[in-house]
């Protein structure tokens, strides 16, 4: 909260518009609390555009519904641009999003608990792999370990090559961190079921161990 307040107050002082992506705001784990920058002060709220959608919290990726909240003049200008440059969301998607946002939210907590369990299990398993340095995230559904030591120990010259090896030889797909400006890392999602997730990490561990024999 303190960090967001500092950013928000700086933005207000310098008349900088804040765009706050809160798509993972409901997926927070292990006692951590989500803070929206728009709740810190009225001055910061007036300077903020919130963007969100139904793809993460409600697992509605294919429905293609996002939304923004903010100053009415800015939102109107956004609508004018969007309506002339892209197609509009279908009526079915809009009604589905309304139901997701206004309906019973019990399923959201059920999903959050499932994600939290997967995070804790995956974090423990990945941390035990030789050469993996794993920071435990507070939200979303990804882990982003630094695996440079493991890649080098396995005989690869880069993590990108290590990721290719995992795909081709261990049959596990992860995403290169180089695409996010972090070439020593890779990204693994725990949005899948716990059995599949555990099996995938076990394959990674076995691959690293066999390469180091």
Backbone bond lengths (Angstrom), bond angles and torsions (degrees), N, CA, C in turn:
res aa  C-N    CA-C-N  psi(-1)  N-CA   C-N-CA  omega(-1)  CA-C   N-CA-C  phi
1 X - - - 1.462 - - 1.527 110.81 -
2 X 1.328 116.11 -40.92 1.464 120.72 -178.75 1.525 110.80 -63.69
3 X 1.325 116.18 -40.86 1.466 120.27 179.15 1.526 111.30 -65.59
4 X 1.326 116.50 -42.66 1.461 120.52 178.20 1.528 111.03 -64.49
5 X 1.328 116.66 -38.91 1.465 120.55 178.62 1.522 110.46 -62.42
6 X 1.332 116.38 -42.01 1.464 120.13 179.22 1.526 111.18 -63.37
7 X 1.332 116.34 -42.88 1.467 120.78 177.82 1.526 110.25 -64.54
8 X 1.336 115.97 -46.31 1.452 120.33 -177.83 1.517 112.92 -63.28
9 X 1.319 117.20 -44.17 1.465 120.63 179.37 1.526 111.43 -64.98
10 X 1.327 116.07 -37.77 1.472 119.93 175.84 1.526 110.30 -62.51
11 X 1.343 116.71 -43.49 1.465 121.16 -179.51 1.524 111.08 -63.40
12 X 1.330 116.59 -41.68 1.470 120.38 178.11 1.526 110.22 -63.24
13 X 1.313 116.52 -45.95 1.467 121.39 -178.53 1.517 111.81 -60.71
14 X 1.344 116.31 -36.71 1.463 121.06 -175.99 1.527 112.98 -101.26
15 X 1.336 116.34 8.41 1.464 122.00 178.87 1.533 111.58 55.54
16 X 1.322 115.72 46.74 1.462 122.89 178.19 1.529 108.64 -103.93
17 X 1.312 116.91 128.73 1.460 121.10 178.32 1.530 109.68 -73.90
18 X 1.312 116.63 135.07 1.464 122.56 178.30 1.525 108.76 -100.01
19 X 1.327 116.87 128.52 1.464 121.36 171.34 1.521 106.81 -111.33
20 X 1.325 117.19 112.50 1.459 122.32 -175.06 1.524 110.46 -109.05
21 X 1.335 115.51 111.50 1.466 121.51 178.46 1.522 108.22 -85.06
22 X 1.337 117.16 112.82 1.461 121.76 -174.81 1.522 111.74 -115.59
23 X 1.338 115.76 31.38 1.456 122.10 -174.82 1.530 112.50 -62.80
24 X 1.347 117.61 -27.50 1.466 120.51 -179.59 1.528 112.22 -102.97
25 X 1.324 117.61 17.45 1.457 121.32 -173.81 1.513 115.35 -60.96
26 X 1.333 118.51 -24.88 1.464 121.76 -179.92 1.529 112.29 -93.40
27 X 1.331 116.70 -10.31 1.465 120.58 -176.11 1.522 109.63 -105.78
28 X 1.322 115.77 74.32 1.455 124.18 -178.39 1.525 108.18 -122.03
29 X 1.350 116.85 140.30 1.464 119.04 -167.91 1.529 114.06 -127.57
30 X 1.340 113.29 162.82 1.466 122.87 169.53 1.533 113.24 56.07
31 X 1.337 115.36 42.37 1.454 120.59 173.42 1.512 116.10 84.24
32 X 1.322 118.47 -1.68 1.456 120.96 178.69 1.534 109.48 -76.01
33 X 1.321 115.99 154.23 1.466 121.62 -176.31 1.524 110.32 -117.44
34 X 1.325 115.47 135.08 1.465 120.15 175.60 1.528 109.71 -83.16
35 X 1.327 115.65 133.44 1.463 121.85 177.44 1.526 108.69 -120.44
36 X 1.327 117.24 121.60 1.460 120.66 173.35 1.517 109.07 -83.76
37 X 1.320 116.22 131.83 1.460 119.79 -179.24 1.529 111.14 -61.11
38 X 1.328 117.35 -25.48 1.465 120.78 -178.38 1.522 112.83 -72.67
39 X 1.334 117.65 -11.17 1.471 120.32 -179.02 1.525 112.45 -92.78
40 X 1.319 118.00 -3.83 1.467 120.38 -172.81 1.522 112.38 -75.59
41 X 1.331 117.28 -42.52 1.467 120.43 177.29 1.518 109.05 -159.14
42 X 1.325 116.47 159.98 1.460 120.73 178.50 1.524 111.08 -65.01
43 X 1.344 116.54 -34.22 1.470 120.20 -179.84 1.522 110.58 -66.31
44 X 1.324 116.35 -42.89 1.467 120.11 178.96 1.528 110.22 -68.87
45 X 1.321 116.62 -40.83 1.474 120.88 178.52 1.528 110.69 -57.32
46 X 1.335 117.12 -43.21 1.463 120.75 -178.66 1.519 112.04 -65.62
47 X 1.339 116.40 -20.59 1.462 121.65 -176.93 1.528 111.95 -97.69
48 X 1.340 116.49 4.29 1.463 121.05 -169.53 1.521 112.82 -114.68
49 X 1.317 115.35 139.05 1.463 123.26 166.88 1.524 107.03 -110.84
50 X 1.335 117.14 118.57 1.458 121.27 175.69 1.519 109.53 -90.47
51 X 1.321 117.03 134.81 1.463 121.18 174.20 1.522 108.27 -121.26
52 X 1.310 116.29 140.66 1.456 121.69 -176.30 1.524 108.33 -156.80
53 X 1.305 116.73 -175.74 1.459 120.95 179.93 1.510 109.96 -174.59
54 X 1.319 116.20 -176.68 1.461 120.73 -176.64 1.525 113.01 -106.94
55 X 1.330 117.38 3.07 1.459 119.72 -172.44 1.517 113.64 -70.54
56 X 1.339 118.76 -33.45 1.468 120.90 -174.96 1.522 111.69 -93.90
57 X 1.326 117.66 -61.34 1.459 121.34 -176.73 1.521 111.91 -58.31
58 X 1.325 117.25 -39.18 1.462 121.64 -174.67 1.530 113.25 -108.01
59 X 1.341 116.77 9.14 1.467 121.84 177.71 1.524 112.03 51.94
60 X 1.351 116.25 43.19 1.465 122.06 -176.90 1.533 110.99 -114.56
61 X 1.325 116.00 44.47 1.468 120.47 -175.67 1.520 112.27 -54.97
62 X 1.312 116.85 -46.20 1.457 120.46 -174.92 1.514 115.20 -71.00
63 X 1.329 117.57 -11.63 1.467 120.62 -179.63 1.524 111.91 -78.62
64 X 1.320 117.63 -17.73 1.468 123.78 172.52 1.530 112.89 58.91
65 X 1.328 115.76 48.81 1.462 119.65 179.53 1.530 110.29 -117.76
66 X 1.320 115.39 121.56 1.457 122.04 171.36 1.517 108.31 -129.85
67 X 1.320 116.47 167.25 1.462 118.86 178.82 1.529 110.01 -152.48
68 X 1.311 115.14 162.62 1.465 121.69 179.50 1.520 109.35 -133.29
69 X 1.322 116.12 147.73 1.461 122.63 176.74 1.524 108.20 -128.97
70 X 1.324 115.51 136.20 1.453 118.33 179.10 1.512 112.01 173.72
71 X 1.318 115.84 -161.71 1.458 122.73 178.37 1.525 110.53 -53.55
72 X 1.338 116.21 131.25 1.467 120.93 -173.03 1.527 112.35 -58.29
73 X 1.337 118.00 -38.06 1.467 120.35 -179.30 1.524 111.44 -66.59
74 X 1.333 115.89 -39.65 1.473 119.54 179.20 1.523 110.31 -68.36
75 X 1.326 116.97 -43.31 1.462 120.19 179.64 1.524 110.71 -61.93
76 X 1.330 117.63 -41.36 1.458 120.65 178.45 1.526 110.78 -61.50
77 X 1.331 116.48 -42.04 1.464 119.57 178.42 1.529 110.94 -64.01
78 X 1.326 117.13 -38.35 1.466 121.32 176.66 1.525 110.99 -62.12
79 X 1.339 115.88 -42.46 1.465 120.72 178.96 1.530 110.34 -63.20
80 X 1.327 116.28 -42.93 1.464 120.33 179.82 1.522 111.36 -59.91
81 X 1.328 116.33 -43.39 1.466 120.64 179.69 1.526 110.30 -67.04
82 X 1.356 116.41 -49.43 1.461 120.42 -176.19 1.524 112.19 -62.67
83 X 1.323 116.43 -40.20 1.469 119.48 -175.76 1.522 112.56 -68.38
84 X 1.341 116.52 -20.58 1.462 119.76 179.80 1.532 113.42 -103.72
85 X 1.329 116.52 -3.17 1.468 118.65 -177.51 1.523 113.52 -120.87
86 X 1.330 117.60 -19.15 1.460 120.92 178.36 1.515 109.16 -136.11
87 X 1.317 115.48 167.53 1.459 119.06 173.12 1.516 108.98 -77.47
88 X 1.320 116.55 160.67 1.454 120.54 -178.92 1.530 110.35 -91.22
89 X 1.346 117.21 156.33 1.470 119.87 178.81 1.520 111.17 -63.63
90 X 1.320 116.08 146.53 1.459 120.76 -178.70 1.528 110.64 -68.60
91 X 1.332 115.81 156.32 1.464 120.79 178.71 1.528 110.55 -61.02
92 X 1.332 117.53 -39.58 1.469 120.94 -179.09 1.531 110.75 -61.70
93 X 1.318 116.08 -41.94 1.465 120.21 179.29 1.520 111.26 -66.06
94 X 1.329 116.54 -38.92 1.459 119.74 179.95 1.535 111.45 -65.88
95 X 1.324 116.66 -43.52 1.462 119.41 178.79 1.527 110.95 -66.09
96 X 1.324 116.79 -37.80 1.469 120.55 177.95 1.524 110.59 -63.93
97 X 1.333 117.02 -40.45 1.461 121.12 179.15 1.527 111.32 -66.43
98 X 1.334 116.78 -39.58 1.470 120.49 177.12 1.523 110.41 -60.47
99 X 1.320 116.17 -43.52 1.468 119.96 179.49 1.531 110.61 -64.73
100 X 1.331 116.19 -41.84 1.465 119.92 179.98 1.527 111.17 -61.20
101 X 1.326 116.00 -44.52 1.466 120.74 -174.98 1.525 113.22 -76.66
102 X 1.326 117.61 -32.15 1.458 120.94 -174.14 1.521 113.62 -105.11
103 X 1.324 117.54 -10.23 1.457 121.04 -178.08 1.518 113.34 -82.76
104 X 1.317 116.14 -168.88 1.462 123.11 -179.82 1.535 109.92 -60.29
105 X 1.324 116.53 125.33 1.461 121.35 -176.72 1.536 112.91 -95.28
106 X 1.323 117.66 7.27 1.466 120.46 -178.17 1.524 111.26 -60.13
107 X 1.326 117.06 -37.12 1.463 120.94 -178.88 1.526 111.41 -64.38
108 X 1.334 116.85 -30.10 1.465 120.36 178.48 1.519 110.31 -63.26
109 X 1.325 116.91 -44.13 1.464 120.72 178.47 1.524 110.98 -67.42
110 X 1.332 117.02 -36.76 1.466 120.33 177.08 1.523 110.28 -61.01
111 X 1.319 115.73 -44.14 1.464 120.26 178.86 1.529 110.64 -66.76
112 X 1.333 116.76 -41.68 1.463 120.02 -179.47 1.526 110.69 -59.79
113 X 1.327 116.79 -42.56 1.458 121.09 178.80 1.525 111.50 -63.43
114 X 1.343 115.79 -38.77 1.465 119.48 178.31 1.526 110.61 -65.42
115 X 1.331 116.63 -42.85 1.459 120.35 177.35 1.536 110.99 -63.14
116 X 1.324 116.55 -40.17 1.465 120.09 -179.82 1.530 110.27 -61.93
117 X 1.320 116.55 -43.12 1.467 120.30 178.10 1.530 110.50 -61.55
118 X 1.324 116.50 -44.65 1.462 119.89 179.83 1.520 111.39 -63.16
119 X 1.341 115.82 -42.20 1.459 119.70 177.86 1.522 110.82 -57.43
120 X 1.323 116.94 -49.74 1.457 120.37 -175.67 1.527 111.77 -64.85
121 X 1.324 116.69 -39.43 1.465 120.26 178.18 1.527 110.69 -68.17
122 X 1.337 116.45 -48.07 1.464 120.71 -177.67 1.533 111.40 -64.17
123 X 1.321 115.88 -40.09 1.466 119.45 178.91 1.523 110.90 -60.97
124 X 1.317 116.65 -44.90 1.458 121.08 -179.99 1.530 111.60 -62.67
125 X 1.332 116.14 -44.65 1.464 120.29 -178.38 1.526 112.04 -67.63
126 X 1.321 117.11 -43.65 1.463 120.73 -179.43 1.523 111.21 -66.88
127 X 1.330 116.92 -37.98 1.466 120.84 -178.86 1.527 111.71 -63.65
128 X 1.333 116.32 -24.55 1.462 120.51 -178.06 1.528 112.99 -83.95
129 X 1.332 117.97 -8.95 1.470 120.76 -179.11 1.529 109.18 -77.91
130 X 1.321 119.09 129.99 1.467 121.44 -179.36 1.526 112.11 -58.12
131 X 1.333 116.92 130.40 1.458 121.16 177.60 1.513 114.79 87.73
132 X 1.331 117.78 3.06 1.466 121.99 179.14 1.535 109.52 -99.96
133 X 1.322 116.65 127.85 1.460 122.67 174.04 1.523 106.80 -114.01
134 X 1.328 116.44 109.89 1.468 121.45 -170.18 1.528 110.44 -116.34
135 X 1.315 116.46 124.61 1.461 122.20 171.87 1.533 107.88 -95.76
136 X 1.327 116.22 135.12 1.461 120.01 -176.93 1.521 110.24 -84.65
137 X 1.331 118.37 117.09 1.472 121.07 -179.36 1.522 111.49 -75.17
138 X 1.331 115.31 161.71 1.466 121.34 179.91 1.522 112.82 -98.23
139 X 1.345 117.32 -13.67 1.452 119.51 -177.72 1.518 111.97 -158.76
140 X 1.338 115.53 -167.65 1.477 124.45 -177.66 1.527 109.92 65.61
141 X 1.346 118.34 -152.58 1.469 119.99 175.51 1.529 111.56 -147.76
142 X 1.338 114.60 48.35 1.460 120.89 176.97 1.530 110.16 -134.45
143 X 1.311 116.09 150.94 1.455 123.14 166.62 1.519 107.16 -116.55
144 X 1.330 116.92 148.14 1.466 121.16 -171.38 1.535 109.56 -136.13
145 X 1.346 117.27 64.93 1.465 119.61 -174.84 1.527 112.98 -71.14
146 X 1.334 114.48 148.24 1.465 120.85 168.71 1.521 106.50 -83.31
147 X 1.321 117.06 118.16 1.468 121.79 -173.61 1.529 111.67 -120.82
148 X 1.322 117.16 20.20 1.468 120.40 -176.88 1.522 111.78 -59.24
149 X 1.347 116.98 -44.79 1.465 120.11 -179.12 1.524 110.96 -62.14
150 X 1.325 116.93 -40.88 1.460 120.62 178.85 1.521 111.03 -65.17
151 X 1.340 116.37 -42.51 1.470 120.27 179.79 1.512 111.15 -61.45
152 X 1.334 116.84 -44.65 1.461 120.77 -179.91 1.531 110.60 -65.23
153 X 1.341 116.43 -42.28 1.459 120.56 -179.83 1.522 112.16 -64.46
154 X 1.332 115.99 -27.38 1.471 120.85 179.04 1.525 112.40 -84.51
155 X 1.335 117.12 -1.33 1.457 121.00 176.67 1.513 115.24 93.29
156 X 1.331 117.28 11.30 1.462 120.41 179.15 1.529 110.19 -94.81
157 X 1.309 115.66 150.74 1.462 120.24 -179.82 1.522 112.58 -88.75
158 X 1.318 117.16 -11.34 1.468 121.08 179.68 1.520 109.46 -154.21
159 X 1.325 115.32 161.68 1.461 120.47 176.09 1.523 110.63 -67.66
160 X 1.340 117.08 -32.93 1.469 120.06 177.36 1.527 110.50 -57.83
161 X 1.344 116.87 -42.58 1.459 120.71 178.20 1.531 110.52 -67.19
162 X 1.305 116.22 -38.30 1.470 121.55 176.88 1.526 110.52 -60.20
163 X 1.324 116.81 -44.32 1.464 121.68 178.39 1.526 110.45 -61.65
164 X 1.335 116.68 -42.02 1.466 120.04 176.81 1.525 111.07 -61.76
165 X 1.334 115.96 -39.80 1.462 120.32 178.57 1.511 112.17 -63.71
166 X 1.332 116.37 -41.19 1.467 120.37 177.57 1.526 111.10 -60.32
167 X 1.337 115.85 -40.11 1.458 119.76 -178.92 1.521 111.48 -69.11
168 X 1.323 116.34 -49.10 1.460 120.88 -172.41 1.528 113.13 -77.16
169 X 1.333 116.99 -33.36 1.470 119.78 -173.90 1.531 113.41 -106.45
170 X 1.333 117.03 -38.34 1.469 119.45 -179.91 1.521 112.24 -97.75
171 X 1.335 116.08 -9.32 1.461 122.63 179.04 1.529 112.25 59.78
172 X 1.335 115.15 43.52 1.459 122.50 175.34 1.526 108.31 -125.10
173 X 1.321 116.09 126.99 1.467 120.82 -178.81 1.528 110.30 -100.32
174 X 1.334 115.66 120.58 1.465 122.54 170.79 1.528 106.86 -128.28
175 X 1.321 116.96 172.32 1.467 121.29 -174.94 1.522 109.59 -110.02
176 X 1.341 116.30 130.75 1.456 120.76 179.40 1.523 111.63 -59.51
177 X 1.308 116.68 136.12 1.453 120.71 176.64 1.512 113.02 -72.23
178 X 1.338 117.57 -17.22 1.467 120.71 -179.24 1.522 111.53 -60.10
179 X 1.321 116.90 -29.33 1.454 120.43 178.08 1.519 112.93 -69.27
180 X 1.342 116.38 -15.21 1.465 121.81 178.94 1.526 111.36 -110.30
181 X 1.335 116.08 12.60 1.455 119.57 -179.66 1.513 113.57 79.66
182 X 1.333 117.80 16.92 1.463 122.52 -179.79 1.532 108.72 -131.13
183 X 1.329 118.39 78.26 1.464 121.65 -172.28 1.528 114.67 -67.57
184 X 1.336 118.00 -11.46 1.461 120.33 179.33 1.531 112.06 -91.44
185 X 1.328 117.04 0.70 1.463 121.36 -175.26 1.523 111.34 -118.79
186 X 1.322 115.22 164.69 1.459 119.81 162.21 1.522 108.84 -134.93
187 X 1.340 115.82 159.68 1.466 121.30 -178.41 1.519 109.97 -108.15
188 X 1.323 115.43 132.01 1.460 120.90 175.85 1.527 108.25 -124.69
189 X 1.314 116.25 133.02 1.464 121.87 -178.90 1.523 110.04 -93.01
190 X 1.343 116.42 139.98 1.466 119.32 172.47 1.531 110.60 -111.94
191 X 1.333 115.58 34.12 1.462 120.77 176.03 1.525 111.95 -80.11
192 X 1.318 116.97 -11.47 1.456 120.46 178.28 1.521 110.23 -84.58
193 X 1.328 117.35 176.04 1.462 120.31 -177.73 1.529 110.76 -71.30
194 X 1.328 115.55 159.42 1.456 121.52 -172.32 1.529 112.21 -64.83
195 X 1.321 117.47 -36.30 1.469 120.54 179.67 1.524 110.48 -63.39
196 X 1.340 116.54 -48.23 1.462 120.85 179.83 1.521 110.88 -64.93
197 X 1.327 116.19 -42.04 1.460 121.00 179.54 1.528 111.11 -60.44
198 X 1.319 116.36 -48.05 1.465 120.98 -179.75 1.521 111.05 -62.20
199 X 1.317 116.72 -41.38 1.455 121.09 179.52 1.520 110.54 -62.63
200 X 1.333 116.77 -42.46 1.462 120.63 179.85 1.520 112.14 -62.83
201 X 1.327 117.30 -43.72 1.464 120.76 -179.51 1.521 110.55 -68.69
202 X 1.319 117.01 -36.68 1.469 120.21 175.87 1.534 110.59 -61.22
203 X 1.320 116.67 -38.38 1.469 119.82 177.22 1.527 111.01 -65.18
204 X 1.336 116.85 -40.41 1.467 120.43 177.77 1.521 109.78 -61.55
205 X 1.323 116.55 -46.97 1.460 121.14 -179.72 1.521 111.24 -59.83
206 X 1.320 116.63 -46.26 1.464 121.11 -179.58 1.515 111.20 -63.43
207 X 1.324 116.64 -38.12 1.463 121.66 178.84 1.517 110.69 -62.81
208 X 1.325 116.35 -45.13 1.471 120.63 179.71 1.524 110.64 -64.58
209 X 1.324 117.01 -42.97 1.457 120.47 -179.56 1.528 111.31 -63.74
210 X 1.326 116.67 -43.48 1.466 120.06 -179.24 1.522 111.22 -66.29
211 X 1.325 117.91 -37.49 1.456 121.41 178.82 1.524 112.19 -67.73
212 X 1.330 116.00 -22.42 1.470 119.92 -178.10 1.523 113.44 -97.99
213 X 1.326 116.44 3.39 1.476 119.82 179.18 1.528 110.86 -72.37
